[in-house]
Amino acid sequence: MGAARHGRGAMSSTLLADALGRPLRDLRISLTDRCNFRCHYCMPAEVFGEHYEFLPREELLTFEEIERLARLLVETGVKKIRLTGGEPLLRRGVAELVERLAGIEGVEDIALTTNGYLLDRHARELRAAGLHRLTISLDSMDDGVFQAMNGRDYSLDKVLGGIAAATAAGFESLKINCVVQCGANDHTFVELARHFKGSGHIVRFIEFMDVGTRNEWEFEQVVAAKEIRERIDAEMPLEAVSPNYRGEVASRYAYRDGTGEIGVIASVTQPFCGDCGRLRLSTDGRFIGCLFAADGISLRDPMRAGAEDEKVRELIAGAWGARRDRYSEERATRPESNGQEPVERKIEMYQIGG
């Protein structure tokens, strides 16, 4: 299924914009729907127990299919690729895929999001394969809180070991993602900021979101970005700094003493749909235009049915061109529902990587 067998180079680069004028810039690829954690805000243990049936291997996109789609999407304007899951390091041979993607002309940045539990054994090979950046999910520096949130009683030490291994492998500036949930870890996030202050790593605090339908999201559980910023600023003074690029999801704040910065992602209280240029490929090869979408368009099935590159390009262009998704902005206009839009069905986060 390699690109050379499907007319690679048959069309010159064509930049795409959706129905709201948003360009396609970033591609997020979910490598697996499986995870070794059971975080309540993504894959709660009471739903995803030992008998839960995940996708069989034959339904996952192959590395060859991922590479082919990535090449076609780079032609349309994609510059940045992020590998996600589930937990992407559960997918065998991730370093091989990174090397394939790094060989695509026009790719400027390849990143991977992981819970860090397996990172100590993979960091060096990922760096050697061409991975540019790593994001590690870490919701608390309190081991008891961390174990409660990961749903498996896994110790914090293993993740911290992964962070150390990544630093030793040459990943100098990691991003540490923390989902802040009222009643779960909202009493520990300031300490998380303090732990990584001066380390060169950037902690990004994320408002608890209503992704999927199984995490029992309620607006009352959201700790607003404004409160997160103010509580950190009260102990470690901050000042706002400009975004690195248009569409950056995190608002940036630097420590006034020059010892680094944090980010705050306010997707609930301050939606940023207007600048969203992210396309997601689900684990089974569906084109997903929004984190809160109900479904997507399969690109895997046409490819496996023999579709040439031109046909796949047409599917991509048609789907992105028709894209009007702005769920978070629309949700914010419904105060009568406390910010929550009643949606019966949404794709679960573990299928599209957040």
Secondary structure, DSSP 8 states (H G I E B T S, - for coil): --GGGGTTTSS-----B-TTS-B--EEEEE--S--S---TTTS-TTTS-TT-----GGGS--HHHHHHHHHHHHHTT--EEEEESS-GGGSTTHHHHHHHHHTSTT--EEEEEE-STTGGGTHHHHHHHT--EEEEE---SSHHHHHHHHSS---HHHHHHHHHHHHHHT--S-EEEEEEBTTTTTTTHHHHHHHHTTSS-EEEEEE----SSSS---GGGB--HHHHHHHHHHHS-EEEE--SSTT-SSEEEEETTSS-EEEEE-TTTS--GGG--EEEE-TT-EEE--TT-S--EESHHHHHTT--HHHHHHHHHHHHHT----HHHHHHT-GGGTT----S----HHHHT-
